[in-house]
Amino acid sequence: MVVPVTVQTCFNAEILVLAFTNITNVMDSNNVQMGRMNRTAL
């Protein structure tokens, strides 16, 4: 019973890391777009 739980935990952790990376990438791209718009407006 211990092994499946460990695998499940690792799997969940991997999903969390992937989700966090995706969110960070989206935030970065949004910041870049905002910076471009601000430069264009100025």
C-alpha positions as CSV (number, residue, x, y, z in Angstrom):
1,M,0.0,0.0,0.0
2,V,2.9,2.3,0.6
3,V,4.3,2.3,-2.9
4,P,1.1,3.5,-4.7
5,V,0.7,6.3,-2.2
6,T,4.3,7.4,-2.8
7,V,3.8,7.3,-6.6
8,Q,0.6,9.2,-6.3
9,T,2.3,11.9,-4.2
10,C,5.1,12.2,-6.7
11,F,2.6,12.4,-9.5
12,N,0.6,15.2,-7.7
13,A,3.8,17.1,-7.0
14,E,4.8,16.9,-10.7
15,I,1.4,18.2,-11.7
16,L,1.7,21.1,-9.2
17,V,5.2,22.0,-10.5
18,L,3.9,21.9,-14.1
19,A,0.9,24.0,-13.2
20,F,3.1,26.5,-11.4
21,T,5.5,26.7,-14.3
22,N,2.6,27.3,-16.7
23,I,1.2,30.0,-14.5
24,T,4.6,31.7,-14.2
25,N,5.1,31.6,-18.0
26,V,1.7,33.2,-18.6
27,M,2.4,35.9,-16.0
28,D,5.8,36.6,-17.7
29,S,4.3,36.8,-21.1
30,N,1.6,39.1,-19.8
31,N,4.2,41.3,-18.2
32,V,6.2,41.5,-21.4
33,Q,3.0,42.5,-23.3
34,M,2.2,45.2,-20.8
35,G,5.8,46.5,-21.1
36,R,5.5,46.6,-24.8
37,M,2.2,48.4,-24.7
38,N,3.6,50.9,-22.2
39,R,6.6,51.6,-24.4
40,T,4.3,52.0,-27.4
41,A,2.0,54.4,-25.5
42,L,5.0,56.5,-24.4
